[in-house]
Amino acid sequence: MRCIICNSKMDPKKIETVNIDVCPKCEGVWLDEGELEKLAGLDPKSARELKCTVCDIPMSTKMINDVEIDYCQICLSIWLDKGELEKLSGINPKTGRKNILFEYMNTHYYKKDGKYIRK
């Protein structure tokens, strides 16, 4: 197997019970399907695919402060599982006042005419 970045020959390496491929030049790592889940101790069969109820396309996932959110790349709708809204809306210890969700919105959106628009 060749590296997709620098075209070097990948070196096979075994981590626990998982065989991965590592590039000796750029140090990139190639993982086959399910290998990341195995390394993280997750059950790959437990993964779910959510569809956006607005756009009817599979939703993507993103980690924000140790909370996995599901979001639509088209309409930017977000699904939060039980307890995730509470985790995201907690007080930020750095500022003492802004919550994580507020910071996320201000980082990725700007407000115009009362509506949030993606930056």
C-alpha positions in Angstrom: 0.0 0.0 0.0 1.2 3.5 -0.8 0.6 6.7 1.2 -2.1 8.9 -0.3 -0.1 12.0 0.7 3.5 11.4 -0.2 3.3 8.1 -2.1 5.8 6.3 0.2 5.3 2.6 1.0 3.2 2.2 4.1 4.5 0.1 7.0 2.1 -2.4 8.6 1.9 -2.0 12.4 -0.1 -3.9 15.0 -1.7 -2.0 17.8 -3.4 -4.4 20.3 -5.5 -6.6 17.9 -5.7 -4.1 15.1 -3.5 -4.0 12.0 -2.9 -0.4 10.8 -0.7 1.1 8.1 1.7 3.9 9.0 3.7 6.1 6.5 7.3 6.3 7.6 7.8 9.6 5.8 4.8 11.8 6.6 3.7 9.7 9.6 0.1 9.5 8.3 -2.0 6.5 9.4 -4.4 4.5 7.2 -7.3 2.7 9.0 -9.6 0.3 7.4 -13.3 0.2 8.1 -14.0 -0.4 11.8 -10.4 -0.1 13.0 -10.8 3.3 14.7 -13.8 2.0 16.6 -11.9 -1.1 17.7 -8.9 1.0 18.8 -11.3 3.3 20.7 -13.0 0.4 22.4 -16.3 1.0 20.6 -18.6 -1.6 19.1 -18.7 -0.8 15.3 -22.1 -2.4 15.1 -23.5 0.1 17.5 -23.0 3.0 15.1 -26.1 4.6 13.8 -26.9 6.7 10.8 -29.2 9.5 11.3 -31.0 11.3 8.5 -31.8 15.0 8.5 -35.6 15.4 8.7 -35.4 18.5 6.6 -33.0 17.5 3.8 -33.4 13.7 4.0 -29.6 13.1 3.8 -27.3 11.3 6.3 -26.2 13.6 9.1 -22.5 14.1 9.9 -21.0 14.1 13.4 -18.6 16.5 15.1 -17.1 16.5 18.6 -17.5 19.7 20.6 -16.0 19.6 24.1 -16.4 15.8 24.4 -20.0 15.9 23.1 -20.7 14.2 19.8 -23.3 16.3 17.9 -25.1 15.2 14.8 -25.5 17.9 12.2 -26.7 18.3 8.6 -24.1 19.7 6.2 -26.9 21.3 4.0 -29.3 23.0 6.3 -27.0 23.0 9.4 -29.7 21.5 11.7 -28.3 19.8 14.8 -29.5 16.8 16.7 -28.5 16.4 20.4 -29.0 13.2 22.4 -30.4 13.2 25.9 -28.1 15.2 28.2 -26.0 16.8 25.5 -27.8 20.1 25.5 -27.1 20.4 29.2 -23.4 19.6 28.7 -23.1 22.2 25.9 -25.0 24.9 27.7 -22.9 24.9 30.8 -20.9 27.9 32.0 -17.5 28.1 30.3 -14.8 28.2 33.0 -12.5 30.4 30.8 -14.9 33.3 30.6 -17.2 32.6 33.6 -20.2 33.6 31.5 -20.4 32.4 27.9 -21.6 28.8 27.3 -20.1 26.4 24.8 -23.1 26.5 22.5 -23.0 30.4 22.4 -19.2 30.2 21.5 -19.8 27.6 18.8 -22.5 29.8 17.2 -20.3 32.9 17.4 -17.3 31.0 15.9 -19.2 29.5 13.0 -22.0 32.0 12.3 -22.7 35.7 12.3 -26.1 37.3 12.9 -27.8 39.4 10.3 -31.4 40.7 10.4 -32.0 38.4 13.4 -30.9 35.3 11.6 -27.7 33.2 12.0 -25.6 32.9 8.8 -22.7 30.5 8.4 -19.3 32.2 8.2 
